[in-house]
Amino acid sequence: MVLAIDMGNTNIVVGCIEKGKILFVERLCTDLSKTELEYAIGIKTVLELYDIKDNEIDGAIISSVVPPLTTILQTAVNKIIGKVPMVVGPGIKTGLNILMDNPKAMGADLIVDSVAGINEYGAPLIIIDMGTATTVSVIDKDKNYIGGMIIPGLRVSLESLVSRTSQLPRIGLEAPAKTIGKNTVDCMKSGILFGNASMIDGLIDRIREEIGCEAKAVATGGLAKTVIPLCKHDIIADDELLLKGLYLIYRKNTEK
């Protein structure tokens, strides 16, 4: 069994995978002030909820976009299972051919998403990951990572809007019944939700036009389930994409 962890700026996704089957997906909060022990307690609690014993875990793998916490999380996992987890980064085999100006600067989450996406859905492929930031990754027909986009995420945009205006309230992210809002709250919900859905539809159109083919689109991330149902394009929702990628990379680096 493999313990797979993805540390994002807002959430830490935790899951266990056994023989390719994801047993669970849970989320913890990313907190720069937490210690190794506090993270260890959080992860240990999740494992206990699913009745998974420490000695059942053969190894672990981490992807992180929060460098100050990467070593802390690595130590926390080591405290639990007695094994130092693999970290996606330099020296780790991924099998992904990255055609970027500086491949080493590419986020680990984008690499992991792409490895899983190619394995699961083939190429060409458009991957939309909706978290603190919304990222779009583009894989060409030859399975090369050729680039993408980085966009402020839903909650980041909404938080900025509310904090910089005097009269706009904090709102939930439930879709309004109509596109044209009749009150302040519905106007805000329509703008943030239908606006992001339209943006994603438009980006897919532009990407397909630029690469000259009908690439599949797949979406993942904590906020994908809120927006993707509002899109007009046929977009595959896969909440487990990142964990699948971590498992593939773990196997690539451990199996002979």
Accessible surface in RSA format (square Angstrom, percent):
REM  Atomic radii and reference values for relative SASA: ProtOr
REM  Chains: A
REM  Algorithm: Lee & Richards
REM  Probe-radius: 1.40
REM  Slices: 20
REM RES _ NUM      All-atoms   Total-Side   Main-Chain    Non-polar    All polar
REM                ABS   REL    ABS   REL    ABS   REL    ABS   REL    ABS   REL
RES MET A   1    28.92  15.0  12.32   8.2  16.61  39.5  13.90  11.8  15.02  19.9
RES VAL A   2     9.49   6.2   9.49   8.6   0.00   0.0   9.49   8.2   0.00   0.0
RES LEU A   3     0.00   0.0   0.00   0.0   0.00   0.0   0.00   0.0   0.00   0.0
RES ALA A   4     0.00   0.0   0.00   0.0   0.00   0.0   0.00   0.0   0.00   0.0
RES ILE A   5     0.00   0.0   0.00   0.0   0.00   0.0   0.00   0.0   0.00   0.0
RES ASP A   6    12.33   8.6  12.33  12.3   0.00   0.0   0.00   0.0  12.33  12.3
RES MET A   7     0.13   0.1   0.00   0.0   0.13   0.3   0.00   0.0   0.13   0.2
RES GLY A   8    16.08  19.8   0.00   N/A  16.08  19.8  16.08  44.1   0.00   0.0
RES ASN A   9    90.39  62.3  67.62  65.3  22.77  54.8  14.04  33.8  76.35  73.8
RES THR A  10    70.63  50.2  63.68  64.6   6.95  16.6  55.10  74.0  15.53  23.5
RES ASN A  11    53.09  36.6  49.06  47.4   4.03   9.7   6.89  16.6  46.21  44.7
RES ILE A  12     0.41   0.2   0.41   0.3   0.00   0.0   0.41   0.3   0.00   0.0
RES VAL A  13    18.02  11.9  18.02  16.3   0.00   0.0  18.02  15.7   0.00   0.0
RES VAL A  14     0.00   0.0   0.00   0.0   0.00   0.0   0.00   0.0   0.00   0.0
RES GLY A  15     0.00   0.0   0.00   N/A   0.00   0.0   0.00   0.0   0.00   0.0
RES CYS A  16     0.00   0.0   0.00   0.0   0.00   0.0   0.00   0.0   0.00   0.0
RES ILE A  17     1.54   0.9   1.20   0.9   0.33   0.8   1.20   0.9   0.33   0.9
RES GLU A  18    73.38  42.1  70.18  53.1   3.20   7.6  12.41  24.0  60.98  49.8
RES LYS A  19   192.45  93.9 155.51  95.4  36.94  88.0 106.71  96.0  85.74  91.3
RES GLY A  20    46.21  57.0   0.00   N/A  46.21  57.0  18.92  51.9  27.28  61.1
RES LYS A  21   144.83  70.7 138.63  85.1   6.20  14.8  88.44  79.6  56.39  60.1
RES ILE A  22    25.21  14.3   5.35   4.0  19.86  47.9   5.35   3.9  19.86  53.9
RES LEU A  23    66.61  37.1  38.25  27.4  28.36  71.3  41.05  28.8  25.56  68.8
RES PHE A  24    11.70   5.9   1.93   1.2   9.77  25.4  11.70   7.1   0.00   0.0
RES VAL A  25    36.71  24.2  13.31  12.0  23.40  56.4  13.31  11.6  23.40  63.5
RES GLU A  26    59.46  34.1  57.09  43.2   2.37   5.6   8.32  16.1  51.14  41.8
RES ARG A  27    82.93  34.8  55.60  28.3  27.33  65.1  32.13  43.9  50.80  30.8
RES LEU A  28    39.71  22.1  34.62  24.8   5.10  12.8  39.71  27.9   0.00   0.0
RES CYS A  29    84.78  64.1  80.31  89.6   4.46  10.5  18.43  46.7  66.34  71.5
RES THR A  30    24.42  17.4   3.95   4.0  20.47  48.8   3.95   5.3  20.47  30.9
RES ASP A  31    52.29  36.6  48.09  47.9   4.21   9.9  11.71  27.6  40.58  40.5
RES LEU A  32   121.88  67.9  98.79  70.7  23.09  58.0  99.01  69.5  22.87  61.5
RES SER A  33    93.01  78.6  61.73  82.4  31.28  72.1  55.13 117.4  37.88  53.1
RES LYS A  34    65.51  32.0  61.21  37.6   4.30  10.2  29.12  26.2  36.40  38.8
RES THR A  35    75.21  53.5  70.57  71.5   4.64  11.0  71.10  95.5   4.11   6.2
RES GLU A  36    62.76  36.0  61.33  46.4   1.43   3.4  10.17  19.7  52.59  42.9
RES LEU A  37   106.50  59.3 105.32  75.3   1.18   3.0 105.32  74.0   1.18   3.2
RES GLU A  38    82.29  47.2  75.19  56.9   7.10  16.9  27.69  53.6  54.60  44.6
RES TYR A  39     3.10   1.4   2.02   1.1   1.08   2.8   3.10   2.3   0.00   0.0
RES ALA A  40     6.91   6.4   6.56  10.1   0.34   0.8   6.86   9.7   0.04   0.1
RES ILE A  41    98.40  56.0  95.82  71.4   2.58   6.2  98.30  70.8   0.10   0.3
RES GLY A  42    20.25  25.0   0.00   N/A  20.25  25.0  19.53  53.6   0.72   1.6
RES ILE A  43     0.40   0.2   0.40   0.3   0.00   0.0   0.40   0.3   0.00   0.0
RES LYS A  44    69.02  33.7  69.02  42.3   0.00   0.0  44.98  40.5  24.04  25.6
RES THR A  45    64.10  45.6  63.98  64.9   0.12   0.3  49.07  65.9  15.03  22.7
RES VAL A  46     8.45   5.6   8.45   7.6   0.00   0.0   8.45   7.3   0.00   0.0
RES LEU A  47     0.53   0.3   0.53   0.4   0.00   0.0   0.53   0.4   0.00   0.0
RES GLU A  48   106.15  60.9  86.81  65.7  19.34  46.1  36.89  71.3  69.27  56.6
RES LEU A  49   133.56  74.4 100.17  71.7  33.39  83.9 103.90  73.0  29.66  79.8
RES TYR A  50    89.17  41.6  68.30  38.9  20.87  54.3  54.26  40.8  34.92  43.0
RES ASP A  51   104.68  73.3  91.39  91.0  13.30  31.4  31.71  74.6  72.97  72.8
RES ILE A  52    12.34   7.0   8.04   6.0   4.30  10.4   8.04   5.8   4.30  11.7
RES LYS A  53   109.58  53.5 107.55  66.0   2.04   4.9  90.33  81.3  19.25  20.5
RES ASP A  54    43.02  30.1  38.62  38.4   4.40  10.4  17.35  40.8  25.67  25.6
RES ASN A  55   133.08  91.8 100.05  96.7  33.04  79.5  44.43 106.9  88.65  85.7
RES GLU A  56    79.49  45.6  66.14  50.0  13.35  31.8  30.06  58.1  49.43  40.4
RES ILE A  57     0.84   0.5   0.00   0.0   0.84   2.0   0.00   0.0   0.84   2.3
RES ASP A  58    92.52  64.8  78.38  78.0  14.14  33.4  25.75  60.6  66.77  66.6
RES GLY A  59     5.65   7.0   0.00   N/A   5.65   7.0   5.65  15.5   0.00   0.0
RES ALA A  60     3.12   2.9   0.03   0.1   3.09   7.0   0.03   0.0   3.09   8.2
RES ILE A  61     0.00   0.0   0.00   0.0   0.00   0.0   0.00   0.0   0.00   0.0
RES ILE A  62     0.03   0.0   0.03   0.0   0.00   0.0   0.03   0.0   0.00   0.0
RES SER A  63     0.00   0.0   0.00   0.0   0.00   0.0   0.00   0.0   0.00   0.0
RES SER A  64    19.27  16.3   1.19   1.6  18.08  41.6   1.21   2.6  18.07  25.3
RES VAL A  65    45.42  29.9  25.95  23.5  19.48  46.9  32.10  27.9  13.32  36.1
RES VAL A  66    12.43   8.2  11.25  10.2   1.18   2.9  12.43  10.8   0.00   0.0
RES PRO A  67   107.41  78.3  90.75  82.7  16.65  60.5  94.81  78.3  12.60  78.3
RES PRO A  68    91.96  67.0  65.60  59.8  26.37  95.9  79.03  65.2  12.94  80.4
RES LEU A  69     1.73   1.0   1.64   1.2   0.08   0.2   1.64   1.2   0.08   0.2
RES THR A  70    24.56  17.5  24.56  24.9   0.00   0.0  20.57  27.6   3.99   6.0
RES THR A  71    92.09  65.5  92.06  93.3   0.03   0.1  59.77  80.3  32.32  48.9
RES ILE A  72    45.00  25.6  44.80  33.4   0.20   0.5  45.00  32.4   0.00   0.0
RES LEU A  73     0.10   0.1   0.07   0.0   0.03   0.1   0.07   0.0   0.03   0.1
RES GLN A  74    43.97  24.6  43.57  31.8   0.40   1.0   6.12  13.0  37.85  28.7
RES THR A  75    45.26  32.2  41.48  42.0   3.79   9.0  30.95  41.6  14.32  21.6
RES ALA A  76     0.00   0.0   0.00   0.0   0.00   0.0   0.00   0.0   0.00   0.0
RES VAL A  77     0.00   0.0   0.00   0.0   0.00   0.0   0.00   0.0   0.00   0.0
RES ASN A  78    53.49  36.9  49.64  48.0   3.86   9.3   2.17   5.2  51.32  49.6
RES LYS A  79   119.09  58.1  80.69  49.5  38.40  91.4  39.56  35.6  79.53  84.7
RES ILE A  80    17.23   9.8   3.86   2.9  13.36  32.2   8.97   6.5   8.25  22.4
RES ILE A  81    13.82   7.9   0.00   0.0  13.82  33.3   2.38   1.7  11.44  31.0
RES GLY A  82    61.67  76.1   0.00   N/A  61.67  76.1  30.87  84.7  30.81  69.0
RES LYS A  83    84.64  41.3  79.19  48.6   5.45  13.0  62.07  55.9  22.56  24.0
RES VAL A  84   107.91  71.0  81.80  74.1  26.11  62.9  81.80  71.1  26.11  70.8
RES PRO A  85     2.94   2.1   0.00   0.0   2.94  10.7   0.18   0.1   2.76  17.2
RES MET A  86    35.54  18.4  24.45  16.2  11.09  26.4  34.04  28.9   1.50   2.0
RES VAL A  87    39.66  26.1  29.73  26.9   9.93  23.9  29.73  25.8   9.93  26.9
RES VAL A  88     9.03   5.9   1.05   0.9   7.98  19.2   1.05   0.9   7.98  21.7
RES GLY A  89    28.73  35.4   0.00   N/A  28.73  35.4  23.12  63.4   5.61  12.6
RES PRO A  90   131.33  95.7  97.17  88.6  34.15 124.1 109.16  90.1  22.17 137.8
RES GLY A  91    81.89 101.0   0.00   N/A  81.89 101.0  43.89 120.4  38.00  85.1
RES ILE A  92    41.90  23.8  26.02  19.4  15.88  38.3  26.60  19.2  15.30  41.5
RES LYS A  93   127.42  62.2 121.07  74.3   6.35  15.1  79.02  71.1  48.40  51.6
RES THR A  94    22.27  15.8  16.80  17.0   5.47  13.0   7.20   9.7  15.07  22.8
RES GLY A  95    71.01  87.6   0.00   N/A  71.01  87.6  32.47  89.1  38.54  86.3
RES LEU A  96    21.18  11.8   1.18   0.8  19.99  50.3   4.18   2.9  17.00  45.7
RES ASN A  97    80.18  55.3  74.49  72.0   5.70  13.7  27.05  65.1  53.14  51.4
RES ILE A  98    31.96  18.2  17.07  12.7  14.89  35.9  17.07  12.3  14.89  40.4
RES LEU A  99    95.97  53.4  75.26  53.8  20.72  52.1  82.30  57.8  13.68  36.8
RES MET A 100    77.23  40.0  59.09  39.1  18.14  43.2  57.43  48.8  19.80  26.2
RES ASP A 101   160.54 112.5 120.92 120.4  39.62  93.7  42.90 101.0 117.64 117.3
RES ASN A 102    86.90  59.9  78.42  75.8   8.48  20.4  26.92  64.8  59.98  58.0
RES PRO A 103    55.98  40.8  51.75  47.2   4.23  15.4  52.14  43.0   3.84  23.9
RES LYS A 104   184.98  90.2 150.76  92.5  34.21  81.5 101.83  91.7  83.15  88.6
RES ALA A 105    77.64  71.4  40.23  62.1  37.41  85.1  51.60  72.7  26.04  69.0
RES MET A 106    21.90  11.3   1.64   1.1  20.26  48.2   9.58   8.1  12.32  16.3
RES GLY A 107    24.77  30.5   0.00   N/A  24.77  30.5  20.25  55.6   4.52  10.1
RES ALA A 108    12.56  11.6   7.39  11.4   5.17  11.8   8.52  12.0   4.05  10.7
RES ASP A 109    27.81  19.5  27.81  27.7   0.00   0.0   3.09   7.3  24.72  24.7
RES LEU A 110    21.72  12.1  21.72  15.5   0.00   0.0  21.72  15.3   0.00   0.0
RES ILE A 111    20.72  11.8  20.72  15.4   0.00   0.0  20.72  14.9   0.00   0.0
RES VAL A 112     0.00   0.0   0.00   0.0   0.00   0.0   0.00   0.0   0.00   0.0
RES ASP A 113     0.74   0.5   0.74   0.7   0.00   0.0   0.29   0.7   0.45   0.4
RES SER A 114     0.00   0.0   0.00   0.0   0.00   0.0   0.00   0.0   0.00   0.0
RES VAL A 115    16.99  11.2  12.10  11.0   4.89  11.8  14.78  12.8   2.21   6.0
RES ALA A 116     0.70   0.6   0.00   0.0   0.70   1.6   0.26   0.4   0.44   1.2
RES GLY A 117     0.00   0.0   0.00   N/A   0.00   0.0   0.00   0.0   0.00   0.0
RES ILE A 118    27.53  15.7  22.30  16.6   5.23  12.6  22.30  16.1   5.23  14.2
RES ASN A 119    96.76  66.7  64.07  61.9  32.69  78.7  14.52  34.9  82.24  79.5
RES GLU A 120    81.35  46.7  51.87  39.2  29.49  70.2   9.66  18.7  71.69  58.5
RES TYR A 121    42.38  19.8  29.27  16.7  13.11  34.1  25.21  18.9  17.16  21.2
RES GLY A 122    26.28  32.4   0.00   N/A  26.28  32.4  23.67  65.0   2.61   5.8
RES ALA A 123    32.97  30.3   0.55   0.9  32.42  73.8   1.32   1.9  31.66  83.9
RES PRO A 124    27.95  20.4  24.57  22.4   3.38  12.3  24.57  20.3   3.38  21.0
RES LEU A 125     0.00   0.0   0.00   0.0   0.00   0.0   0.00   0.0   0.00   0.0
RES ILE A 126     0.15   0.1   0.15   0.1   0.00   0.0   0.15   0.1   0.00   0.0
RES ILE A 127     1.97   1.1   1.21   0.9   0.76   1.8   1.21   0.9   0.76   2.1
RES ILE A 128     1.43   0.8   1.43   1.1   0.00   0.0   1.43   1.0   0.00   0.0
RES ASP A 129    16.14  11.3  15.65  15.6   0.49   1.2   4.74  11.2  11.40  11.4
RES MET A 130     0.37   0.2   0.36   0.2   0.01   0.0   0.37   0.3   0.00   0.0
RES GLY A 131    26.45  32.6   0.00   N/A  26.45  32.6  25.41  69.7   1.05   2.3
RES THR A 132    47.70  33.9  32.84  33.3  14.86  35.4  37.03  49.7  10.67  16.1
RES ALA A 133    38.13  35.1  30.85  47.6   7.28  16.6  30.93  43.6   7.21  19.1
RES THR A 134     0.49   0.3   0.49   0.5   0.00   0.0   0.17   0.2   0.32   0.5
RES THR A 135    15.55  11.1  15.36  15.6   0.19   0.5  14.45  19.4   1.10   1.7
RES VAL A 136     4.28   2.8   2.20   2.0   2.08   5.0   2.20   1.9   2.08   5.6
RES SER A 137     1.68   1.4   1.68   2.2   0.00   0.0   0.00   0.0   1.68   2.4
RES VAL A 138     8.08   5.3   8.08   7.3   0.00   0.0   8.08   7.0   0.00   0.0
RES ILE A 139     0.00   0.0   0.00   0.0   0.00   0.0   0.00   0.0   0.00   0.0
RES ASP A 140    26.46  18.5  26.07  26.0   0.38   0.9  13.10  30.8  13.35  13.3
RES LYS A 141   146.41  71.4 126.47  77.6  19.94  47.5  92.15  82.9  54.26  57.8
RES ASP A 142    92.87  65.1  70.02  69.7  22.84  54.0  22.04  51.9  70.82  70.6
RES LYS A 143   115.25  56.2 110.53  67.8   4.72  11.2  56.62  51.0  58.63  62.5
RES ASN A 144    23.95  16.5  23.95  23.1   0.00   0.0   0.00   0.0  23.95  23.1
RES TYR A 145     3.48   1.6   3.48   2.0   0.00   0.0   0.00   0.0   3.48   4.3
RES ILE A 146    63.69  36.2  41.13  30.6  22.56  54.4  41.26  29.7  22.44  60.9
RES GLY A 147    10.41  12.8   0.00   N/A  10.41  12.8  10.41  28.6   0.00   0.0
RES GLY A 148    41.53  51.2   0.00   N/A  41.53  51.2   5.51  15.1  36.02  80.7
RES MET A 149    63.62  32.9  53.20  35.2  10.41  24.8  60.51  51.4   3.11   4.1
RES ILE A 150   136.74  77.8 106.01  79.0  30.74  74.1 106.01  76.3  30.74  83.4
RES ILE A 151    31.00  17.6  29.71  22.1   1.29   3.1  31.00  22.3   0.00   0.0
RES PRO A 152    84.98  61.9  74.23  67.7  10.75  39.1  81.56  67.3   3.42  21.2
RES GLY A 153     0.28   0.3   0.00   N/A   0.28   0.3   0.28   0.8   0.00   0.0
RES LEU A 154     0.59   0.3   0.21   0.2   0.38   0.9   0.44   0.3   0.15   0.4
RES ARG A 155   138.21  58.0 134.66  68.6   3.55   8.4  52.48  71.7  85.74  52.0
RES VAL A 156    66.26  43.6  60.53  54.8   5.72  13.8  64.85  56.3   1.41   3.8
RES SER A 157    39.10  33.0  29.08  38.8  10.02  23.1  22.61  48.1  16.49  23.1
RES LEU A 158    13.93   7.8  13.66   9.8   0.26   0.7  13.93   9.8   0.00   0.0
RES GLU A 159    85.78  49.2  84.34  63.8   1.44   3.4  44.55  86.2  41.23  33.7
RES SER A 160    47.61  40.2  41.63  55.6   5.99  13.8  26.64  56.7  20.98  29.4
RES LEU A 161    75.16  41.9  68.54  49.0   6.62  16.6  74.46  52.3   0.69   1.9
RES VAL A 162    17.05  11.2  12.54  11.4   4.52  10.9  12.54  10.9   4.52  12.2
RES SER A 163    78.53  66.4  39.66  52.9  38.86  89.5  37.76  80.4  40.77  57.1
RES ARG A 164   200.60  84.2 165.56  84.4  35.05  83.4  56.01  76.6 144.59  87.6
RES THR A 165    54.50  38.8  38.31  38.8  16.19  38.6  45.04  60.5   9.46  14.3
RES SER A 166   122.92 103.9  77.06 102.8  45.86 105.6  44.65  95.1  78.27 109.6
RES GLN A 167   168.23  94.1 141.20 103.2  27.03  64.4  48.86 104.0 119.36  90.5
RES LEU A 168    48.71  27.1  40.24  28.8   8.47  21.3  40.66  28.6   8.05  21.7
RES PRO A 169    53.36  38.9  42.99  39.2  10.38  37.7  53.36  44.1   0.00   0.0
RES ARG A 170   163.95  68.8 136.42  69.5  27.52  65.5  69.17  94.5  94.78  57.4
RES ILE A 171    27.61  15.7   1.30   1.0  26.31  63.4  10.50   7.6  17.11  46.4
RES GLY A 172    33.17  40.9   0.00   N/A  33.17  40.9  23.17  63.6  10.01  22.4
RES LEU A 173    22.06  12.3   9.26   6.6  12.80  32.2  10.59   7.4  11.47  30.9
RES GLU A 174   109.29  62.7 102.91  77.9   6.37  15.2  67.61 130.8  41.67  34.0
RES ALA A 175    50.76  46.7  21.74  33.6  29.02  66.0  21.74  30.6  29.02  76.9
RES PRO A 176    14.50  10.6   1.41   1.3  13.09  47.6   8.29   6.8   6.21  38.6
RES ALA A 177   109.91 101.1  61.54  95.0  48.37 110.0  73.69 103.8  36.22  96.0
RES LYS A 178   142.14  69.3 134.52  82.5   7.62  18.1  85.86  77.3  56.27  59.9
RES THR A 179    88.54  63.0  78.32  79.4  10.23  24.4  51.87  69.7  36.67  55.4
RES ILE A 180   134.14  76.3 127.50  95.0   6.63  16.0 131.72  94.9   2.42   6.6
RES GLY A 181    17.93  22.1   0.00   N/A  17.93  22.1   2.31   6.3  15.63  35.0
RES LYS A 182   175.12  85.4 138.90  85.2  36.22  86.2  92.85  83.6  82.27  87.6
RES ASN A 183    77.59  53.5  67.03  64.8  10.55  25.4  43.15 103.9  34.43  33.3
RES THR A 184    70.44  50.1  60.43  61.3  10.01  23.8  26.66  35.8  43.78  66.2
RES VAL A 185    56.83  37.4  56.48  51.1   0.35   0.8  56.48  49.1   0.35   0.9
RES ASP A 186    44.63  31.3  44.63  44.4   0.00   0.0   0.79   1.9  43.84  43.7
RES CYS A 187    63.45  48.0  53.04  59.2  10.41  24.5  23.37  59.2  40.08  43.2
RES MET A 188    14.74   7.6   6.67   4.4   8.07  19.2  12.77  10.9   1.97   2.6
RES LYS A 189    31.46  15.3  31.46  19.3   0.00   0.0   1.83   1.6  29.63  31.6
RES SER A 190     9.67   8.2   8.66  11.6   1.01   2.3   3.36   7.2   6.31   8.8
RES GLY A 191    47.49  58.6   0.00   N/A  47.49  58.6  37.61 103.2   9.88  22.1
RES ILE A 192    19.05  10.8  14.71  11.0   4.34  10.5  17.21  12.4   1.84   5.0
RES LEU A 193     0.18   0.1   0.18   0.1   0.00   0.0   0.18   0.1   0.00   0.0
RES PHE A 194    43.79  21.9  43.09  26.7   0.71   1.8  43.55  26.4   0.24   0.7
RES GLY A 195    36.05  44.5   0.00   N/A  36.05  44.5  28.65  78.6   7.40  16.6
RES ASN A 196    17.49  12.1  16.00  15.5   1.48   3.6   1.57   3.8  15.91  15.4
RES ALA A 197     2.38   2.2   2.38   3.7   0.00   0.0   2.38   3.3   0.00   0.0
RES SER A 198    72.39  61.2  61.68  82.3  10.71  24.7  34.74  74.0  37.65  52.7
RES MET A 199    55.69  28.8  43.46  28.8  12.23  29.1  37.10  31.5  18.60  24.6
RES ILE A 200     1.85   1.1   1.37   1.0   0.47   1.1   1.80   1.3   0.05   0.1
RES ASP A 201    18.17  12.7  18.17  18.1   0.00   0.0  14.11  33.2   4.06   4.0
RES GLY A 202    29.01  35.8   0.00   N/A  29.01  35.8  28.23  77.5   0.78   1.8
RES LEU A 203    34.76  19.4  33.99  24.3   0.77   1.9  33.99  23.9   0.77   2.1
RES ILE A 204     1.39   0.8   1.39   1.0   0.00   0.0   1.39   1.0   0.00   0.0
RES ASP A 205    74.57  52.2  67.66  67.3   6.91  16.3  27.02  63.6  47.55  47.4
RES ARG A 206   173.04  72.7 169.06  86.2   3.98   9.5  44.02  60.2 129.01  78.2
RES ILE A 207     8.10   4.6   5.35   4.0   2.75   6.6   8.09   5.8   0.00   0.0
RES ARG A 208    39.76  16.7  36.44  18.6   3.32   7.9  10.32  14.1  29.43  17.8
RES GLU A 209   145.14  83.3 118.67  89.8  26.47  63.0  51.65  99.9  93.49  76.3
RES GLU A 210   156.83  90.0 122.15  92.4  34.68  82.6  44.25  85.6 112.58  91.9
RES ILE A 211    46.56  26.5  14.94  11.1  31.62  76.2  22.35  16.1  24.21  65.7
RES GLY A 212    65.00  80.2   0.00   N/A  65.00  80.2  32.99  90.5  32.01  71.7
RES CYS A 213    44.96  34.0  32.61  36.4  12.35  29.0  39.59 100.3   5.37   5.8
RES GLU A 214   140.27  80.5 114.67  86.8  25.59  60.9  64.14 124.1  76.13  62.2
RES ALA A 215     0.37   0.3   0.00   0.0   0.37   0.8   0.18   0.3   0.19   0.5
RES LYS A 216   107.47  52.4 101.77  62.4   5.70  13.6  69.34  62.4  38.13  40.6
RES ALA A 217     2.00   1.8   0.00   0.0   2.00   4.6   0.00   0.0   2.00   5.3
RES VAL A 218     0.00   0.0   0.00   0.0   0.00   0.0   0.00   0.0   0.00   0.0
RES ALA A 219     0.33   0.3   0.00   0.0   0.33   0.8   0.00   0.0   0.33   0.9
RES THR A 220     4.98   3.5   3.91   4.0   1.06   2.5   2.15   2.9   2.83   4.3
RES GLY A 221    13.96  17.2   0.00   N/A  13.96  17.2  10.13  27.8   3.83   8.6
RES GLY A 222    22.90  28.2   0.00   N/A  22.90  28.2  12.52  34.4  10.37  23.2
RES LEU A 223    18.38  10.2  18.38  13.1   0.00   0.0  18.38  12.9   0.00   0.0
RES ALA A 224     5.18   4.8   5.06   7.8   0.11   0.3   5.18   7.3   0.00   0.0
RES LYS A 225   150.12  73.2 132.89  81.5  17.23  41.0 113.56 102.2  36.57  38.9
RES THR A 226    37.35  26.6  23.47  23.8  13.88  33.1  14.10  18.9  23.24  35.1
RES VAL A 227     0.00   0.0   0.00   0.0   0.00   0.0   0.00   0.0   0.00   0.0
RES ILE A 228    13.93   7.9   9.91   7.4   4.02   9.7   9.91   7.1   4.02  10.9
RES PRO A 229   100.10  73.0  61.36  55.9  38.73 140.8  73.75  60.9  26.35 163.7
RES LEU A 230    47.94  26.7  27.17  19.4  20.77  52.2  31.84  22.4  16.10  43.3
RES CYS A 231    16.89  12.8   0.03   0.0  16.86  39.6   0.03   0.1  16.86  18.2
RES LYS A 232   198.54  96.9 161.61  99.2  36.94  87.9 110.80  99.7  87.75  93.5
RES HIS A 233    48.20  26.3  37.58  26.1  10.62  27.2  25.37  26.1  22.83  26.6
RES ASP A 234   130.54  91.4 110.23 109.7  20.31  48.0  44.55 104.8  86.00  85.8
RES ILE A 235    17.31   9.8   0.38   0.3  16.92  40.8   0.38   0.3  16.92  45.9
RES ILE A 236    61.63  35.1  55.96  41.7   5.66  13.6  61.63  44.4   0.00   0.0
RES ALA A 237    72.55  66.7  44.26  68.3  28.29  64.4  44.31  62.4  28.24  74.8
RES ASP A 238    11.41   8.0   6.74   6.7   4.67  11.0   6.54  15.4   4.87   4.9
RES ASP A 239    72.74  51.0  56.65  56.4  16.10  38.1  35.39  83.3  37.35  37.3
RES GLU A 240    62.81  36.1  62.71  47.4   0.11   0.3  12.17  23.5  50.64  41.3
RES LEU A 241     0.00   0.0   0.00   0.0   0.00   0.0   0.00   0.0   0.00   0.0
RES LEU A 242    17.98  10.0  17.83  12.8   0.15   0.4  17.83  12.5   0.15   0.4
RES LEU A 243     1.46   0.8   1.29   0.9   0.17   0.4   1.29   0.9   0.17   0.5
RES LYS A 244    48.98  23.9  45.07  27.7   3.91   9.3  33.34  30.0  15.64  16.7
RES GLY A 245     0.00   0.0   0.00   N/A   0.00   0.0   0.00   0.0   0.00   0.0
RES LEU A 246     0.00   0.0   0.00   0.0   0.00   0.0   0.00   0.0   0.00   0.0
RES TYR A 247    27.86  13.0  27.86  15.8   0.00   0.0  12.52   9.4  15.34  18.9
RES LEU A 248    42.38  23.6  38.88  27.8   3.49   8.8  39.05  27.4   3.33   9.0
RES ILE A 249     0.00   0.0   0.00   0.0   0.00   0.0   0.00   0.0   0.00   0.0
RES TYR A 250    30.14  14.1  30.14  17.1   0.00   0.0  15.66  11.8  14.47  17.8
RES ARG A 251    96.45  40.5  95.52  48.7   0.92   2.2  15.20  20.8  81.24  49.2
RES LYS A 252    93.85  45.8  76.64  47.0  17.21  41.0  40.45  36.4  53.40  56.9
RES ASN A 253    39.67  27.4  10.24   9.9  29.43  70.9   5.55  13.4  34.12  33.0
RES THR A 254    65.55  46.6  34.33  34.8  31.22  74.4  37.97  51.0  27.58  41.7
RES GLU A 255   104.89  60.2  80.90  61.2  23.99  57.1  40.17  77.7  64.72  52.8
RES LYS A 256   253.02 123.4 174.21 106.9  78.81 187.6 153.36 138.0  99.66 106.2
END  Absolute sums over single chains surface
CHAIN  1 A    12953.0       9850.1       3102.9       7151.0       5802.0
END  Absolute sums over all chains
TOTAL         12953.0       9850.1       3102.9       7151.0       5802.0
